[in-house]
Every structure is written in C-alpha cells, then in structure tokens.
Amino acid sequence: MSEHLRDGGRGVVQRTAVIDLGSNSFRLVVFSVGESRWWKRTDELSEMVRLGGDLGPNGELSPQRMAHALETLRVFAAFCATSGIRTDQIEAVGTSAIRDAPNGEEFVQRARRATGLPIRILSQRDEAWFSYVSAVNQTSLTDGIVLDIGGGSLELVAVERRQAEECVSWPLGAVRTTERFLPGDGPTSAKQMAALREHALEQFATAPWVATAGRDHLVGIGGAVRNLATAAIRAAELPLDSVQGFVLTPHALDTLVEQLAERAPEERERVPGIKRGRAEVILGGAVVLQAVLEATGAPGIEVIEAGLREGIFLANQLAPADPPIVPDVRVASVTNLARQHGVDLVHAEHIAELADQLVAALPGAGLPAPGEPELVDAAALLHDVGMAVDYDDHHKHSSYLILGSGLPGFTPREVALIALMARYHRKGTPSLGSAAALCEPGDDELLLRGAALLRIAEQLERNRDQVVRGARLRRAPGDDDGVVLELDADGDTVVAEWGAERQGDLFARAFGAPLTVARS
Amino acid sequence: MSEHLRDGGRGVVQRTAVIDLGSNSFRLVVFSVGESRWWKRTDELSEMVRLGGDLGPNGELSPQRMAHALETLRVFAAFCATSGIRTDQIEAVGTSAIRDAPNGEEFVQRARRATGLPIRILSQRDEAWFSYVSAVNQTSLTDGIVLDIGGGSLELVAVERRQAEECVSWPLGAVRTTERFLPGDGPTSAKQMAALREHALEQFATAPWVATAGRDHLVGIGGAVRNLATAAIRAAELPLDSVQGFVLTPHALDTLVEQLAERAPEERERVPGIKRGRAEVILGGAVVLQAVLEATGAPGIEVIEAGLREGIFLANQLAPADPPIVPDVRVASVTNLARQHGVDLVHAEHIAELADQLVAALPGAGLPAPGEPELVDAAALLHDVGMAVDYDDHHKHSSYLILGSGLPGFTPREVALIALMARYHRKGTPSLGSAAALCEPGDDELLLRGAALLRIAEQLERNRDQVVRGARLRRAPGDDDGVVLELDADGDTVVAEWGAERQGDLFARAFGAPLTVARS
C-alpha cells in the first residue's frame, strides 16, 4: 500500500514524528506534509507516565517512573521503526521534569541507548521559542505576549512585529503553584488565592515589559489554558467544538475561579468542561492567569489548539525562514485546508477573484462592511471543500470541514461566517442559526450578501474554464432600483449567464434590487 | 488543473453525464469513477422545464415549453463541452412526456440537431429496467417487487433471485391520478380516494404476480415515494437525514394520507417534510401506494435515494455483467465509501479479519447476536474513513461519513450501529444516543461489544504492518472470570500488546471479564 493511502492523505511526501517527554504525559505525534504542501497531524500515541511525580529528596526522577518512561519510549521507537519513520524524521524532546532533575541527563542517555531515539533536552529558552513559533503561526498576533503555562513553569514571550523580542520563565506552573499556595482538601480561600496573585505580580514586576507589551494581544498556550477556555465556552453555551481562537475574558476567568475555589479539589471536575485529570491542579494555573491579565491589562487571552509539538514541527518545516513564520496566517490556514482536500485552486481562486470584484462595488451605502471582503474571499476559496466528502450536500460538508479546521488566524465569529457563506452557496435561506451567539449586529445581512455574491461568482465559473474574466455590479442606467451584472468574457458564456440569472432571488433579498445580467 | 483535482476526487478516470429530460424537470448529473473503482455523483444541473405541462388538444408538447426545453439543453450541451465531457460520455434520455406526445420524436430530432446531444427516447420497458437496476444495486433485494411512481405512470417489476422477471406499467402516476380521481380545491373525500384505490386494485389484478411477488420485499423509487418517506421520518422524529433504506409502513402512509386529504391541495405543503412543488399532486401518488401495499401484502416500502439516472449509469458501468448487478450490495457500498476516501484497504481488511476472528468466539452465551459479525466487519473496514477529513476527531468524522453515505444495502438501524462502532473505536463511552429510536432491544450491548472488539483489533494492527496474523479470545484456564487474548505473530508485537492491553476497561464493561494479552 502506498504512503499516499497509508496516511489517508493526498500524496504524503514527508512525515515527522515529534515526541514530547513531558512532566505528565509522553506523546508521539506524526505530522504529514503533502506534495501540494499541506500539513496536518496524522497519528498520535500517548501514555500517562507522570515522570515529574514521586521525585526523590533532591528532585531525582524515581526509578519506577523512569522504568515506565523507558517502556513507553521503546513502544514509541518500535512504532516509528515499523511504520517507516526514520530516526532523522524524529524530534524527541524532554522538558522541565527531565531538565530540572539532577539525574535527568543520565536518564536521557539511558533512553537513547535503549531505544535509539534522538532525545534532547530543551532549555527553557528553546521551549518558549517553540511556543512563540506555534502562536505566531496559528494566530494573527503581531504585537503582544505569548504565554505558555505548564505544570511547572510559566513562560512569557514579548512579540513585536511578529518577532520574539523578550522571554522570561518563572516557576509559576499550575501544579507547582497549586501545591505551594493552594494546598488543602477543601475549598480554597480568597486569602490563599490573593497571596498567589500577589506573588505572581511581584515576579512579573521584575520584567517591566510585561506591563506594556501584552496590552493589545495575549495568546495563551498549554493544557490549563485550553481547559479553562473549554469550561468558559460551556458556561456561555457557545456553539464551539474547539477552543481555537476563543478569547478567555477576565470576567469569564474570574467566574470560573470562583466556581473552582468553592469546591474541594476532587470536586472541581464537576465544573462543566474541566477534565478529570486536570481538576485538582487547575486552580493555581487559573489564578496565575488572572495575575497575567492584571499585569498586562489585556482584554483577554486568545487560546489556540497548537502548542510545543506544533511549534517544533513548524520550526523545522519553515526552517529556511528566519524566524520560521508564514507570511500570512489566514492565507496559510485557508490554503492548507483547501490543499488537504484537493480543492481545484485555479477554479477556486478564480471564483474568489470574481467575488472580490463584486464585493468591491456593492450597491448600498457603507458597503462592504469592515472585514467583509476578506471573509467573502476565504469563503470563495473554500466553498467547495466539502466535495471531498461527497457531492450531495457538499455545501453542508464544506461548512463541517471549515468549522472543524478552526481556520487558525480567524476569530470564531469569522470562522462561523465563512462556514455559513459556504453552507448557503447553493441553496437555502441564509441564517446565522446557533452561530448568532458568536456574531455581531449586522452579521445576518453580511451573511446574506456574502452568500448572494458567492452564488453569483460560482455560477460565472460554473464551467470551470475561467471564461468570465471579470464581473462588475452597476446601478442600471435610468432605473433607481435595478442592478446590472456586467461580464467581461471572451468565450461562450451561455452557462455562466444561465446560472447567474437564477441567483436573482437571493440577490434581491440581500440588496433590495433586481439583478439583470449583461455582457459588456 | 488535472482531472483529479477538478472533481475534488482521488484519481477520477472516467466521467459520465446522464441527462434526464423528465416531464417536470430536466437534470444533468455527472457521475465520476475513480482509478480504485469507486463511483459517485460529482455535479448536477437542473431546470424546471415542465415539458409535460400545457399539452395541446392531442397531447402535443407546447411551443413555449419546447423553446424552454431547447434553451436548457443548449446550456447542458455547453456545460459538457466546456467541462470536457465528450458526446460518447453522455447518456441523454427522454421519458413519458416526450414518449407520449405525438410531436415528441420531432422535438427530439430538433434538440439533437440544435445541441449535438445524443438524446434517445426510453421505452416504458427500458425505464422500468433502469429502475430495477437501481434498486437491485442499492438494496439487499433478492425476491420482491420494484415500484417506480412518476408523474404519469407507475411501473412494477417482479424480481426473483435478483433477476427482473416481469414488468408492467399503468397510467397511475401521481399527477395523472390526482387530476383524474382527486380534483378540487378543498379537502379530498374518503369516497374519492376509495374510488382511486379501487381503480388501482383492478389494474393490479390484471397481473396476478403482483399479489404474490411483493409480499416479502417492496422497493420504491421516485420523488413521490421519497417525499412521503421524508414526511414519515419527520412525523416519527427519527434521526435520519436521508431516506435511504427507510421503510414506509402502511400505518405511517395511512396517517399521512389522512393528514394530506383533510387539507386543501395548496395547504398540503404544511405537512412537515412535504415539498412545495410536490404538495398539490402527492395525494394521488400516496393513495396508489396504499393500493400497492394492499395488493402485495408487503410490510412496507423500502425507499432508496437512487432512481432512473443512477440506473442508467450503473447499467453502463456494470455492463459486461448480465444483468448488470454487483455480487453483494453491502460489500460494494462499504468498499465504495472506503475507496472514495482513500482508506488503506490492506490495513482495514486486516483489522476486519482480526475483528472477525475475535467476534467468532465471544465469551458469553448466545453471542454473537444475529447480524453482529457483519456489522463489526463493516465498522472495521470503515473505522478510519474519517481520516480523510482530519486526524483529530477522526472517529467522529468516520461516523459523519458513514451516516452521510447511507451505505445502500444496510438498514438505517444497521448504518447507525456501524457509524457508532466507528464513533467509539478510540475513546468515549459507547452509547446509542439519539440513534436509539432506530434500534432494537440489546443494541446498546451490541454496540458496546462491537466498539470493544474494534479497539482491540485496531491496536493489534497499530503499526499497520500486519505483524499480528491472528487473534483469539479464550477463557483463562483455571479462572472463571478472566479472558485471554492470544496472538499469533512472527514479528515485534510490542506496540500491539501495549495498545491492546490499554483496552481492558471497555472490554470488561462489554463482557464482564478482565482481559490479559498473551502471545501464543
């Protein structure tokens, strides 16, 4: 069986296994790259090793945990060997548990000998760097701070014009702060939490840039951040399956901290969205995040799905670039999704070009709305991505794939609007539905316009032959109400005209004007 | 851009356009075939031409409708030409409106000259034949009757051992019977409907095989049948997005007939599920179907999504076979879905083989349940089909793709169980959820067992290298409770054992016994 089919992907040309020897769990993630340069995760193994637990009197790794760790690494190595991933395609990294233990280096040497895996220990600085690489490639961050909170430490990276400028690390991880500042089997007192916040703020004060750099944009990485975001999404009953791009506000975080603190640690998993394995140690992390929000004055923490492992993969992948960042995250997300599913980009880009021309001269005062052209463009590129699932109902499948991908770089509202434009690009009456909870006033009209334009643009390219080179909307001369769609073409436009003429109903609903089609 | 990407598919090697010049609408459907021999619809154009309306005094096609029809055919021809579908890849057929009109042949000649499309007129017999080809390739029909009800006529085909044996046609279509027997702007009386049923039964009596051949299995084709099925699904609040495989029972049909009859024709679209364009003519069709159920004594009408166009495509596609039928519809459905999405069939078939071995010797009296091995086998072949969407949450994507495909040949209950086994093949606690409405007593345990076996089988082939050749479940010797999973292998099974051992929890829940893994 070819590699192509083995990964369920289209022409996989490269696979990379990133192995993360974390304090809590060990994980192996396979990233695949396709011949058309898409990338995605294609496999994962994980094991709760808890190497950072049961430490000896001087912080040594325990013999039992090391034995479990070695057994797990043997399985990971066997998996790579038998599934055809070579050693030079493996990145295996140890983080704080191994770095901080006096016998960490010795453990790594044993593990290298026993498994042949090219394990290296990441410095704090390297770890922060990979978090930055993840954040800057998976959000629209330009200037701000990236925070990564793990079990042991908190890293902050200042970002200016997409470059990492400053980096600090404090022992303010969720496990460490919960144990030190919030011990006990019962509810946690306001006083205990105030002491932790105070302590964190004192640390932050030692890096004066923290008070200014994160005011506009704070991006959060790590399991604790993702889990708190999930709980906030559940509390607000938002229609989101993923935390990608969600902004955790100070208010939502304060409410969660209250709910968590009033319960005993083992009861905290009852707060909807809080994971079982994380419930007992999450409060320390949440309080530290409150302190970060206070210190930076940020309006919230933008949460992403990616983390250290994606950062390592992307740093490799984008390596010739320094720093390893894509020129435009939104474009990269849209293109990656389109390529993963074999979208005909010549066709899709032509539809996007036609839609861009239409949106540039909309009939109506104050149109297009801010951001509207970019959303229409993305929807035009992705409207047919659902064809990879099935032709029947492919508009619904497109919406499913767009929502599932999360389109890093766009906000949840924007992703929902792009998905809905694709959803309504063929039929049905556009409606925000449950996505209204994510949207702003006027978004229902924006959706209506976007869907109407997309239907017209698609029909103009119905033949997939780029015969219609250009299209313009104009007020009909001598007729205040009517709008004429003028086409530039140099071939047979019978199918294009036939198709576009049939979109008049939705156009009239969106723009309050009847549409006629004319060849210029 | 290559054909591959143009169709959003994997290596499309052949495209066929089927153009159906129906009495109500004209439709062009593109079917694509992939290099791994999957097939699916990949495009569609349609236009409400209503060629069967406004007929002249002798039933002639009207000049206006013919002009509209010719314009539409010119668009279809231009679409084929510009999108690269050659004339020898086009099947264009006229049905009853053209066949029955005295100027139908003349219209076809004009249309051929004007468009170059290779239009031919289907005889009633041909039309019934293609309905049979659709039905026998999209259901598990062995012995029974295929019914196809259109606007003008009703065709019945007797099927014995999957062969078409008898065929009749009567002018009992939905439009014709509504106009003749159930005229009026108000509610329809029981007396009117009784007269229509009586008339239909008299016709059926002229073909004595109708009273016997359909007793066990009746398959229904046509828009009226599909629309009534949709309304019955809505009324029963069943979690079905498609009518594929749904059985419309006499009771559900009687209830719908009552609800439709008590409303004026233009109010009938208010019955949930009834389509606007069909509401005014559906009652005649529904009453004729009541008569078919009465005449045959069938327990219901199995409804399918496919019809004439699929029959024409499949008859071509399977042409060397006589009759053109696949050896096993269920196997063909599963394989088609797997191939459409590039499933690694060597890997998937190996997992299915391992799952088959496990299901053959389950610990527990009376196990496996009837039909269980076949469902587990299908789920094993399709569990990873969702990888085509994304690795993350691919178990959910597999369920989405399986439910969306409808898996012709399986019942809605079976499709739901296969989808749920795939849904729970990695994590989560298996539960029927809303699918319980489709299921039978004991199906929750069947799902639990299926998911548990699938998890084990997948782990045994976690490396995708077929190192585990065989697997058996055995009562542990000297221990009434325990079960041993014995493996036959001749390579490194460290990953397989590691993976299988981690599935003990669900196994214990499904079989009430702890699991240990041993190499034999």
Boltz contact constraints between the chains, C-beta under 6 A:
constraints:
  - contact:
      token1: [A, 1]
      token2: [B, 344]
      max_distance: 6.0
  - contact:
      token1: [A, 1]
      token2: [B, 346]
      max_distance: 6.0
  - contact:
      token1: [A, 5]
      token2: [B, 342]
      max_distance: 6.0
  - contact:
      token1: [A, 5]
      token2: [B, 344]
      max_distance: 6.0
  - contact:
      token1: [A, 6]
      token2: [B, 344]
      max_distance: 6.0
  - contact:
      token1: [A, 8]
      token2: [B, 342]
      max_distance: 6.0
  - contact:
      token1: [A, 8]
      token2: [B, 387]
      max_distance: 6.0
  - contact:
      token1: [A, 8]
      token2: [B, 388]
      max_distance: 6.0
  - contact:
      token1: [A, 41]
      token2: [B, 391]
      max_distance: 6.0
  - contact:
      token1: [A, 42]
      token2: [B, 391]
      max_distance: 6.0
  - contact:
      token1: [A, 75]
      token2: [B, 494]
      max_distance: 6.0
  - contact:
      token1: [A, 75]
      token2: [B, 495]
      max_distance: 6.0
  - contact:
      token1: [A, 75]
      token2: [B, 498]
      max_distance: 6.0
  - contact:
      token1: [A, 78]
      token2: [B, 492]
      max_distance: 6.0
  - contact:
      token1: [A, 78]
      token2: [B, 494]
      max_distance: 6.0
  - contact:
      token1: [A, 78]
      token2: [B, 495]
      max_distance: 6.0
  - contact:
      token1: [A, 79]
      token2: [B, 495]
      max_distance: 6.0
  - contact:
      token1: [A, 82]
      token2: [B, 463]
      max_distance: 6.0
  - contact:
      token1: [A, 82]
      token2: [B, 465]
      max_distance: 6.0
  - contact:
      token1: [A, 83]
      token2: [B, 463]
      max_distance: 6.0
  - contact:
      token1: [A, 83]
      token2: [B, 464]
      max_distance: 6.0
  - contact:
      token1: [A, 342]
      token2: [B, 5]
      max_distance: 6.0
  - contact:
      token1: [A, 342]
      token2: [B, 8]
      max_distance: 6.0
  - contact:
      token1: [A, 344]
      token2: [B, 1]
      max_distance: 6.0
  - contact:
      token1: [A, 344]
      token2: [B, 5]
      max_distance: 6.0
  - contact:
      token1: [A, 344]
      token2: [B, 6]
      max_distance: 6.0
  - contact:
      token1: [A, 346]
      token2: [B, 1]
      max_distance: 6.0
  - contact:
      token1: [A, 387]
      token2: [B, 8]
      max_distance: 6.0
  - contact:
      token1: [A, 388]
      token2: [B, 8]
      max_distance: 6.0
  - contact:
      token1: [A, 390]
      token2: [B, 404]
      max_distance: 6.0
  - contact:
      token1: [A, 391]
      token2: [B, 41]
      max_distance: 6.0
  - contact:
      token1: [A, 391]
      token2: [B, 42]
      max_distance: 6.0
  - contact:
      token1: [A, 404]
      token2: [B, 390]
      max_distance: 6.0
  - contact:
      token1: [A, 463]
      token2: [B, 82]
      max_distance: 6.0
  - contact:
      token1: [A, 463]
      token2: [B, 83]
      max_distance: 6.0
  - contact:
      token1: [A, 464]
      token2: [B, 83]
      max_distance: 6.0
  - contact:
      token1: [A, 465]
      token2: [B, 82]
      max_distance: 6.0
  - contact:
      token1: [A, 492]
      token2: [B, 78]
      max_distance: 6.0
  - contact:
      token1: [A, 494]
      token2: [B, 75]
      max_distance: 6.0
  - contact:
      token1: [A, 494]
      token2: [B, 78]
      max_distance: 6.0
  - contact:
      token1: [A, 495]
      token2: [B, 75]
      max_distance: 6.0
  - contact:
      token1: [A, 495]
      token2: [B, 78]
      max_distance: 6.0
  - contact:
      token1: [A, 495]
      token2: [B, 79]
      max_distance: 6.0
  - contact:
      token1: [A, 498]
      token2: [B, 75]
      max_distance: 6.0
